[in-house]
Amino acid sequence: MVSNSSAPADIFVSKRIDTVFIVDDDPLIRASLEIALSLAGFKVVKFASAEQFLAQITRDQFGCALIDVRMPGMDGLELQEQLARQRAGMAVIVMTGHADVPLAVRAIKAGALDILEKPFNNELLVERVNAALAVAHQNAEQLSLRDVVVGRYGELSDRERDVFKLVVEGKSNKEIGRILNISPRTVEGHRSHVLKKMQADNLATLIRMKGYVSSS
């Protein structure tokens, strides 16, 4: 059940949300974490550097990454900041020695979920990883929903998108008609098509969808 850094790409999918990625240049630390997490039932993938990790995961990757703060080349803080910018589905726990706590605090401010100090307490390790994976699950659900909504929005015509934007702003059919220089009856037709294509039951649902469309 345990994988190594040369694992095939098929493990990097959202359905394997229980995967824990270890990024540490110390082989003894990697081995220790792998044993503890594997015994707790997690799928484990190990990486000896931040560069190796980034080269093998996908942009839409979900899971929990245990990242050492001090590493040659790209350090853990730089890696964490890059993940925060590019991969919202990846929950990050930074690992640190006592002397590196100020650096780890910077990582927390940049979006890491937690700090895990060496040496590790296995019970606490599993507890923290479970908490991080719960966050990753939530991220996965939100990102999946966003992708669905954005995909539906992409199927709208230009005119339907105009109507969508004005409808969620609270404009009436008459007001939309004046703005777009079309009749209220035509607006009603476009509005009906928008609801159908977006698979929205009502205006409130469309308004909630607006947030996903705006962030895409």
Secondary structure as UniProt FT lines:
FT   TURN            5..6
FT   HELIX           9..11
FT   HELIX           14..16
FT   TURN            17..18
FT   STRAND          19..23
FT   HELIX           27..39
FT   TURN            40..41
FT   STRAND          43..47
FT   HELIX           50..56
FT   TURN            59..60
FT   STRAND          63..68
FT   HELIX           76..86
FT   TURN            88..89
FT   STRAND          90..96
FT   HELIX           98..100
FT   HELIX           101..109
FT   TURN            110..111
FT   STRAND          114..117
FT   HELIX           122..154
FT   HELIX           158..168
FT   TURN            169..170
FT   HELIX           173..180
FT   HELIX           184..198
FT   HELIX           203..214
//
